[in-house]
Amino acid sequence: MLTELQKKKLTHYFNAFDVDKNGTLEKSDFDKIVNGYAKTYKITQNSETYQYISSTYGKRWDALAKEADTNTDNKVSLDEWLSYQDKLLNDPKSNFLWLRVASMFIDIQDIDKDGTWSLEEYKIMYKIHGVGDDILAAEIFSKLDFDGDGKISKNDLMNLVADFYLSDNPQAPGNLFFGTYE
């Protein structure tokens, strides 16, 4: 069962994917995220990069709709989302799917493919998902960049995502990964 802290963080994460802010996740939200990356990075729709991003987000939506949309209305409500996340986090058969999904999204957002996220890449994630402005992104990035080198390694990112999902410690750094949740 999700803890209260997990519910708060996962609700905030839900809101980051609810791009049109209508209270449900729909395929159109995922399409808007893909288009946000294309516009921001000037990626054309016929490019391999666009196809990869579009395919990855499309598959993620398809899987989410199949597993979380329990009333089959082609939308995922917050309650459906939280129930799905609870299942993923507490079902040993889920085989850490949430971590594999996070790894895919981290790879997509590592636009320069150097195996790290820069502050600029982090700011763009904030902008596209609407979780905060550049000032908040820079403030949080500095807290997550443990060695102060201006980059967050994929390994550190994965550990931060694990903190975000699993930690019930309100001080865990990963809680801030997608912005402030309170």
C-alpha positions in Angstrom: 0.0 0.0 0.0 1.3 3.4 -0.9 2.3 5.7 2.0 1.0 9.2 2.3 4.3 10.6 1.1 4.3 8.3 -2.0 0.8 9.4 -2.8 1.8 13.0 -2.7 4.9 12.4 -4.9 3.0 10.2 -7.3 0.1 12.7 -7.6 2.7 15.4 -8.5 4.2 13.0 -11.1 0.7 12.3 -12.5 0.2 16.1 -12.8 3.5 16.3 -14.7 2.1 14.0 -17.4 -1.3 15.7 -17.4 0.0 18.3 -19.8 -3.4 19.8 -20.6 -4.3 19.8 -16.9 -7.8 18.3 -17.3 -7.3 15.8 -14.5 -6.8 12.7 -16.6 -4.0 11.2 -18.6 -4.8 10.6 -22.2 -2.8 9.8 -25.3 -3.0 13.5 -26.3 -0.9 14.4 -23.2 1.8 12.0 -24.3 1.7 13.4 -27.8 2.1 16.9 -26.4 5.2 15.9 -24.5 6.7 14.4 -27.7 5.8 17.5 -29.6 7.4 19.6 -26.8 10.7 17.8 -27.3 10.5 18.1 -31.0 9.8 21.8 -30.8 12.4 22.5 -28.1 15.2 20.5 -29.8 14.0 21.3 -33.4 13.6 17.6 -34.2 11.7 16.9 -37.4 8.9 14.3 -37.5 10.7 12.2 -40.1 13.9 12.0 -38.1 15.1 8.9 -36.3 15.2 10.8 -33.0 11.6 11.9 -33.3 10.5 8.4 -34.3 12.3 7.0 -31.2 10.8 9.5 -28.8 7.3 9.2 -30.3 7.5 5.4 -30.3 8.7 5.3 -26.7 6.0 7.6 -25.4 3.4 5.9 -27.6 4.3 2.5 -26.2 4.3 3.9 -22.7 0.8 5.3 -23.2 -0.4 2.0 -24.7 0.9 0.0 -21.7 -0.4 2.6 -19.2 -3.9 2.5 -20.8 -3.9 -1.3 -20.9 -2.8 -1.7 -17.2 -4.2 1.4 -15.5 -7.4 2.3 -17.4 -9.6 0.0 -15.4 -12.9 1.5 -16.7 -11.6 1.4 -20.3 -12.6 5.1 -21.1 -9.2 5.8 -22.8 -8.3 8.0 -19.9 -6.3 7.3 -16.7 -7.7 9.1 -13.6 -5.6 9.9 -10.6 -7.2 7.1 -8.7 -6.4 4.6 -11.5 -2.9 6.0 -11.7 -2.3 5.6 -7.9 -3.7 2.1 -7.9 -1.5 1.2 -10.9 1.6 2.7 -9.2 0.8 0.8 -6.0 0.6 -2.4 -8.0 3.9 -1.7 -9.7 5.7 -0.9 -6.5 4.3 -3.7 -4.4 3.9 -6.6 -6.9 7.1 -8.7 -7.1 6.0 -9.7 -10.6 6.3 -6.1 -11.8 10.0 -6.7 -12.0 10.9 -3.1 -11.3 9.0 -1.9 -14.4 8.8 1.6 -13.0 12.7 1.7 -13.0 12.9 0.4 -16.6 10.4 3.1 -17.7 12.4 5.8 -15.9 15.5 4.6 -17.6 13.9 5.0 -21.0 12.7 8.5 -20.2 16.1 9.5 -18.9 17.7 8.3 -22.1 15.2 10.4 -24.2 15.9 13.5 -22.2 19.7 13.0 -22.5 19.6 14.7 -25.9 23.4 15.0 -26.3 23.7 11.3 -25.4 26.6 11.9 -23.1 25.2 9.6 -20.4 24.3 12.5 -18.1 21.8 15.3 -17.7 23.0 18.9 -17.8 21.1 21.7 -16.2 19.7 22.7 -19.6 18.3 19.2 -20.2 16.8 19.3 -16.7 15.2 22.7 -17.3 13.7 21.4 -20.6 12.2 18.5 -18.8 10.6 20.9 -16.3 9.3 23.1 -19.1 7.8 20.3 -21.1 6.2 18.7 -18.1 5.1 21.9 -16.5 6.6 21.1 -13.1 8.4 24.4 -12.6 10.3 27.3 -14.1 14.0 27.6 -14.8 14.7 29.1 -11.4 13.1 26.1 -9.6 14.8 23.7 -12.0 18.2 25.3 -11.3 17.6 25.3 -7.5 16.7 21.6 -7.5 19.3 20.6 -10.0 22.0 22.0 -7.7 20.7 19.8 -4.8 20.7 16.7 -7.1 24.2 17.4 -8.6 26.0 15.8 -5.7 29.5 16.4 -7.0 28.8 19.9 -8.3 30.2 19.2 -11.8 27.1 20.6 -13.6 25.9 17.1 -14.6 23.9 14.3 -13.1 25.0 10.8 -14.2 22.5 8.2 -15.4 23.4 6.1 -12.3 22.7 9.0 -10.0 19.5 9.7 -11.9 18.3 6.2 -11.5 19.1 6.3 -7.7 17.2 9.6 -7.5 14.2 8.0 -9.3 14.4 5.0 -6.9 14.3 7.5 -4.0 11.4 9.2 -5.5 9.4 6.0 -5.8 10.5 4.1 -2.8 11.6 6.5 -0.1 9.3 7.4 2.7 11.9 9.8 4.1 10.7 13.4 3.4 14.4 14.5 3.2 15.4 12.0 0.5 16.9 14.0 -2.4 15.1 12.0 -5.0 11.8 13.3 -3.7 12.5 16.5 -5.5 13.3 14.9 -8.9 10.1 16.1 -10.6 9.9 19.4 -8.6 8.3 20.2 -5.4 5.4 18.0 -4.6 3.8 19.9 -1.8 
